[in-house]
Amino acid sequence: MGRFKVGSALGALAGIGLAGWLLHLYGIGRIIGLLGQAGFAGILSVTAFHGVQILFSALAWKVISGPSLPRFSLRDYMVLRWIREGVNNLLPVAQIGGEFVVARLLQGRGMALAPAIAGTVADLTLEMVTQIAFTLMGLAVLLHEGLGGGVTASVVNGVVVAALLAGAFLGAQWLGLAAAIEAGLMRLGAMVGWSGTARVQGLHEALMDCYRRPARVALAVVWQMISWLLGTLEICLAMHCLGHDVGLGAGLVIESLGQALKAMAFAVPGALGVQEGGYIVVCALFGLSPQLAIALSLMKRLREVALGVPGLVAWQRMESRQSVARARALVDAT
């Protein structure tokens, strides 16, 4: 745990340094001027539009999780997705801390821990797989437009690595990774006398159940792809607010490759600096200036803050309510 914290801190410092250097190199005044042109209304519109993406991401999560007891509504999954993104975007975690948080919140709201973890892992897996498909779509547009050059080779290499990792992750699940984790935790609990590990019993079966219904998996993939494609419209909207309209093809390339670079920089909290540098490279393919690319990245970060901070507050309020409920249950039991 200590090494993880040190690694996160070093990654954050490196990201802050890179972001600061890019702002200084390309002129922070010009970048702020572009953001000023977008104004509060522009940032608000981009923030509001992201709610549609959250809706479709929540739909995918709800579908792949399957029926659960107690039953959770789409609104519940939307709130948890909102919290999940806030944790991943704003806290110094490796872009997956939000998944642990929401699994715990699902458990706190009455869902058994095994299906809570299983549904979240399955959703994360499909998100990884559909992101690869989304990146391939952006690459196809790039090749069709005759653009890319050296960027294309780097993207192809990244997609190959991502596909191998996603395949390995999915294959490990089918081959019993969850069963091995479940058995290990059960043995550990028996050795140290910790009964809490019994809550993960049935994890492998719950995870496999998420994948056993092809229609459910296919629908979750459709919702995830729609969510990714809506990111294209978000890019076009943000660029319009910045005073530089781009077509859907350019928006698709910028969003897909930008998200791919962000995912590859998972060790850097929030992909600080890496996201800005990636947008500079990708936007340059369409003749867009570095200042505009950084302003676009900052608009997305402002959107993350505008949604993420309230999400973190909502998380803490939910944790507090669940703690009170657990304390009352203990008092009633005695």
C-alpha positions as CSV (number, residue, x, y, z in Angstrom):
1,M,0.0,0.0,0.0
2,G,2.9,2.3,0.8
3,R,4.5,1.7,-2.5
4,F,1.2,2.3,-4.3
5,K,0.9,5.7,-2.5
6,V,4.5,6.6,-3.4
7,G,3.9,5.6,-7.0
8,S,0.7,7.7,-7.2
9,A,2.4,10.7,-5.7
10,L,5.4,10.4,-8.1
11,G,3.0,10.0,-11.0
12,A,1.0,13.0,-9.9
13,L,4.1,15.2,-9.5
14,A,5.3,14.1,-13.0
15,G,1.9,14.9,-14.5
16,I,1.7,18.3,-12.8
17,G,5.2,19.1,-14.0
18,L,4.4,18.1,-17.6
19,A,1.1,20.0,-17.6
20,G,2.8,23.1,-16.2
21,W,5.5,23.0,-18.8
22,L,3.0,22.7,-21.6
23,L,1.0,25.7,-20.3
24,H,4.2,27.7,-20.1
25,L,5.5,26.6,-23.5
26,Y,2.3,27.4,-25.4
27,G,1.3,30.5,-23.4
28,I,-1.1,30.3,-20.6
29,G,-2.6,33.7,-21.4
30,R,-3.7,32.6,-24.9
31,I,-5.1,29.3,-23.5
32,I,-7.1,31.2,-20.9
33,G,-8.3,33.5,-23.6
34,L,-9.8,30.6,-25.5
35,L,-11.5,29.3,-22.4
36,G,-12.8,32.8,-21.8
37,Q,-14.3,32.7,-25.3
38,A,-16.2,29.5,-24.3
39,G,-17.3,31.2,-21.1
40,F,-19.4,29.8,-18.3
41,A,-22.2,28.9,-20.7
42,G,-19.9,26.8,-22.9
43,I,-18.5,24.9,-19.9
44,L,-22.0,24.4,-18.5
45,S,-23.3,23.0,-21.8
46,V,-20.4,20.5,-22.0
47,T,-20.9,19.5,-18.4
48,A,-24.7,19.0,-18.9
49,F,-24.1,17.0,-22.1
50,H,-21.9,14.6,-20.2
51,G,-25.0,13.5,-18.2
52,V,-26.2,11.7,-21.3
53,Q,-23.0,9.7,-21.4
54,I,-23.5,8.8,-17.7
55,L,-27.0,7.6,-18.6
56,F,-25.8,5.2,-21.3
57,S,-22.9,4.0,-19.2
58,A,-25.3,3.3,-16.3
59,L,-27.6,1.4,-18.6
60,A,-24.7,-0.8,-19.7
61,W,-23.7,-1.4,-16.0
62,K,-27.3,-2.2,-15.0
63,V,-27.8,-4.7,-17.9
64,I,-24.5,-6.6,-17.4
65,S,-25.1,-6.8,-13.6
66,G,-28.3,-8.6,-14.2
67,P,-31.2,-9.0,-11.7
68,S,-30.1,-8.4,-8.2
69,L,-31.6,-8.3,-4.7
70,P,-32.5,-5.7,-3.7
71,R,-33.3,-4.4,-7.1
72,F,-31.6,-1.1,-8.0
73,S,-33.1,1.4,-10.4
74,L,-31.4,3.1,-13.4
75,R,-31.3,6.2,-11.2
76,D,-29.3,4.3,-8.6
77,Y,-26.8,3.2,-11.2
78,M,-26.5,6.7,-12.6
79,V,-25.7,8.1,-9.2
80,L,-23.1,5.4,-8.6
81,R,-21.6,5.9,-12.1
82,W,-21.4,9.6,-11.3
83,I,-19.5,8.8,-8.0
84,R,-17.3,6.3,-9.8
85,E,-16.2,8.8,-12.4
86,G,-15.6,11.5,-9.7
87,V,-13.3,9.2,-7.7
88,N,-11.4,8.0,-10.8
89,N,-11.0,11.5,-12.3
90,L,-10.2,13.6,-9.2
91,L,-8.6,11.4,-6.6
92,P,-4.9,10.1,-6.7
93,V,-5.9,6.6,-7.8
94,A,-4.9,4.6,-10.8
95,Q,-8.2,5.3,-12.6
96,I,-9.9,2.3,-11.1
97,G,-10.4,3.3,-7.5
98,G,-14.0,4.3,-8.3
99,E,-14.8,0.7,-9.0
100,F,-13.9,-0.4,-5.5
101,V,-15.9,2.5,-4.0
102,V,-19.1,1.7,-5.8
103,A,-18.9,-2.0,-5.1
104,R,-18.7,-1.1,-1.4
105,L,-21.6,1.3,-1.8
106,L,-23.7,-1.4,-3.5
107,Q,-22.9,-3.7,-0.6
108,G,-23.8,-1.0,1.9
109,R,-27.2,-0.6,0.2
110,G,-28.1,-4.3,0.6
111,M,-26.5,-6.1,-2.3
112,A,-24.3,-9.1,-1.4
113,L,-20.6,-8.3,-1.9
114,A,-20.0,-11.1,-4.5
115,P,-22.5,-9.9,-7.1
116,A,-21.6,-6.2,-6.3
117,I,-18.0,-6.9,-7.3
118,A,-18.9,-9.2,-10.2
119,G,-21.2,-6.7,-11.9
120,T,-18.7,-3.9,-11.5
121,V,-15.8,-6.1,-12.9
122,A,-18.0,-7.3,-15.8
123,D,-18.9,-3.7,-16.6
124,L,-15.3,-2.6,-16.4
125,T,-14.3,-5.4,-18.7
126,L,-16.9,-4.5,-21.4
127,E,-15.8,-0.9,-21.1
128,M,-12.2,-1.9,-21.9
129,V,-13.3,-4.0,-24.8
130,T,-15.6,-1.4,-26.3
131,Q,-13.0,1.3,-25.9
132,I,-10.7,-0.8,-28.1
133,A,-13.4,-1.0,-30.7
134,F,-13.9,2.8,-30.4
135,T,-10.2,3.4,-30.8
136,L,-10.2,1.2,-34.0
137,M,-13.0,3.4,-35.3
138,G,-11.0,6.5,-34.8
139,L,-8.0,4.8,-36.4
140,A,-10.1,3.8,-39.4
141,V,-11.2,7.4,-39.9
142,L,-7.6,8.6,-39.6
143,L,-6.5,6.2,-42.3
144,H,-9.5,7.1,-44.5
145,E,-8.5,10.7,-44.3
146,G,-4.9,9.9,-45.2
147,L,-3.6,11.4,-41.9
148,G,-1.7,10.0,-39.0
149,G,1.9,9.3,-40.2
150,G,3.9,8.2,-37.2
151,V,0.9,8.6,-34.9
152,T,-0.8,5.7,-36.7
153,A,1.9,3.3,-35.9
154,S,1.9,4.3,-32.2
155,V,-1.9,3.9,-32.0
156,V,-1.7,0.5,-33.7
157,N,0.9,-0.6,-31.2
158,G,-1.2,0.7,-28.3
159,V,-4.3,-1.0,-29.6
160,V,-2.5,-4.3,-29.9
161,V,-1.2,-4.1,-26.3
162,A,-4.6,-3.0,-25.0
163,A,-6.3,-5.9,-26.9
164,L,-3.8,-8.4,-25.4
165,L,-4.4,-7.0,-21.9
166,A,-8.2,-7.0,-22.3
167,G,-8.1,-10.6,-23.7
168,A,-5.9,-11.7,-20.9
169,F,-8.2,-10.1,-18.3
170,L,-11.3,-11.6,-19.8
171,G,-9.6,-15.0,-20.3
172,A,-8.4,-15.0,-16.7
173,Q,-11.9,-14.4,-15.5
174,W,-13.2,-17.4,-17.5
175,L,-10.3,-19.6,-16.3
176,G,-11.1,-18.9,-12.7
177,L,-9.3,-15.8,-11.5
178,A,-12.3,-14.8,-9.4
179,A,-12.5,-18.4,-8.0
180,A,-8.8,-18.2,-7.0
181,I,-9.2,-14.9,-5.3
182,E,-12.3,-16.1,-3.6
183,A,-10.6,-19.3,-2.3
184,G,-7.5,-17.3,-1.2
185,L,-9.6,-14.8,0.8
186,M,-11.6,-17.6,2.4
187,R,-8.4,-19.4,3.4
188,L,-6.9,-16.2,4.8
189,G,-10.1,-15.5,6.7
190,A,-10.0,-18.9,8.3
191,M,-6.3,-18.5,9.2
192,V,-6.7,-15.1,10.9
193,G,-10.3,-15.6,12.2
194,W,-11.8,-12.9,10.0
195,S,-15.3,-13.8,9.1
196,G,-15.7,-10.9,6.7
197,T,-14.0,-12.7,3.9
198,A,-17.0,-15.1,3.7
199,R,-18.8,-12.3,2.0
200,V,-16.9,-12.9,-1.2
201,Q,-18.2,-16.5,-1.4
202,G,-19.8,-17.1,-4.8
203,L,-17.7,-14.4,-6.6
204,H,-16.7,-16.6,-9.5
205,E,-20.2,-17.9,-10.1
206,A,-21.7,-14.4,-9.9
207,L,-19.1,-13.1,-12.4
208,M,-19.8,-16.0,-14.8
209,D,-23.5,-15.3,-14.5
210,C,-22.9,-11.8,-15.9
211,Y,-21.6,-13.3,-19.1
212,R,-23.9,-16.3,-19.5
213,R,-26.7,-14.5,-21.3
214,P,-25.6,-13.3,-24.7
215,A,-28.5,-11.0,-25.3
216,R,-27.7,-9.2,-22.0
217,V,-24.0,-8.9,-22.9
218,A,-24.8,-7.7,-26.5
219,L,-27.2,-5.0,-25.1
220,A,-24.6,-3.8,-22.6
221,V,-22.0,-3.6,-25.4
222,V,-24.4,-1.4,-27.5
223,W,-25.0,0.9,-24.5
224,Q,-21.3,1.2,-23.9
225,M,-20.6,2.0,-27.6
226,I,-23.2,4.7,-27.6
227,S,-21.6,6.2,-24.6
228,W,-18.2,6.3,-26.3
229,L,-19.7,7.7,-29.5
230,L,-21.4,10.5,-27.5
231,G,-17.9,11.5,-26.5
232,T,-17.5,12.5,-30.1
233,L,-20.4,14.9,-29.9
234,E,-18.9,16.3,-26.7
235,I,-15.7,17.1,-28.5
236,C,-17.6,18.8,-31.3
237,L,-19.7,20.8,-28.8
238,A,-16.6,21.8,-26.8
239,M,-14.8,22.9,-30.0
240,H,-17.8,24.9,-31.1
241,C,-17.8,26.7,-27.7
242,L,-14.1,27.4,-28.2
243,G,-14.9,29.0,-31.6
244,H,-13.4,26.3,-33.8
245,D,-16.0,23.9,-35.3
246,V,-14.8,20.4,-36.3
247,G,-16.6,17.7,-38.2
248,L,-17.8,14.4,-36.7
249,G,-14.8,12.5,-38.2
250,A,-12.3,14.8,-36.5
251,G,-14.3,14.7,-33.3
252,L,-14.3,10.9,-33.4
253,V,-10.5,10.8,-33.9
254,I,-9.7,13.3,-31.2
255,E,-12.0,11.6,-28.6
256,S,-11.0,8.0,-29.4
257,L,-7.3,8.6,-29.5
258,G,-7.4,11.0,-26.6
259,Q,-9.3,8.5,-24.4
260,A,-6.8,5.7,-25.5
261,L,-3.9,7.8,-24.4
262,K,-5.6,8.6,-21.1
263,A,-6.2,4.9,-20.5
264,M,-2.5,4.1,-21.3
265,A,-1.4,6.7,-18.7
266,F,-3.4,4.9,-15.9
267,A,-0.4,5.2,-13.5
268,V,-0.7,9.0,-13.6
269,P,-3.7,10.3,-11.6
270,G,-6.1,12.0,-13.9
271,A,-3.6,11.5,-16.8
272,L,-2.3,15.0,-15.8
273,G,-0.1,16.4,-18.6
274,V,-0.5,13.2,-20.7
275,Q,-4.0,14.1,-21.8
276,E,-2.9,17.6,-22.8
277,G,0.1,16.3,-24.7
278,G,-2.0,13.7,-26.4
279,Y,-4.6,16.3,-27.5
280,I,-1.8,18.4,-28.9
281,V,-0.5,15.6,-31.1
282,V,-4.0,14.5,-32.3
283,C,-5.4,17.9,-32.9
284,A,-2.3,18.8,-34.9
285,L,-3.4,16.2,-37.5
286,F,-6.3,18.4,-38.3
287,G,-4.4,21.7,-38.3
288,L,-5.5,22.7,-34.8
289,S,-3.2,24.8,-32.7
290,P,-1.6,23.5,-29.4
291,Q,-3.3,26.3,-27.5
292,L,-6.7,25.1,-28.8
293,A,-5.8,21.5,-27.9
294,I,-4.9,22.4,-24.4
295,A,-8.0,24.6,-24.0
296,L,-10.1,21.6,-25.1
297,S,-8.4,19.4,-22.6
298,L,-8.9,22.0,-19.8
299,M,-12.6,22.2,-20.8
300,K,-12.9,18.5,-20.2
301,R,-11.1,18.8,-16.9
302,L,-13.4,21.6,-15.8
303,R,-16.3,19.4,-16.6
304,E,-14.7,16.6,-14.5
305,V,-14.3,19.0,-11.6
306,A,-17.9,20.4,-12.0
307,L,-19.4,16.9,-11.9
308,G,-16.7,15.2,-9.8
309,V,-16.7,17.4,-6.7
310,P,-20.4,17.0,-6.0
311,G,-20.0,13.3,-6.8
312,L,-17.4,13.0,-4.1
313,V,-19.6,14.8,-1.6
314,A,-22.5,12.5,-2.5
315,W,-20.1,9.5,-1.9
316,Q,-19.2,10.8,1.6
317,R,-22.9,11.4,2.4
318,M,-23.8,7.9,1.3
319,E,-20.9,6.4,3.4
320,S,-22.0,8.4,6.4
321,R,-25.6,7.2,6.1
322,Q,-24.5,3.6,5.7
323,S,-22.3,3.8,8.7
324,V,-25.1,5.2,10.8
325,A,-27.4,2.4,9.5
326,R,-24.8,-0.3,10.4
327,A,-24.4,1.2,13.9
328,R,-28.1,1.2,14.5
329,A,-28.3,-2.4,13.3
330,L,-25.6,-3.5,15.8
331,V,-27.4,-1.7,18.6
332,D,-30.7,-3.4,17.6
333,A,-29.0,-6.7,17.5
334,T,-27.7,-6.4,21.0
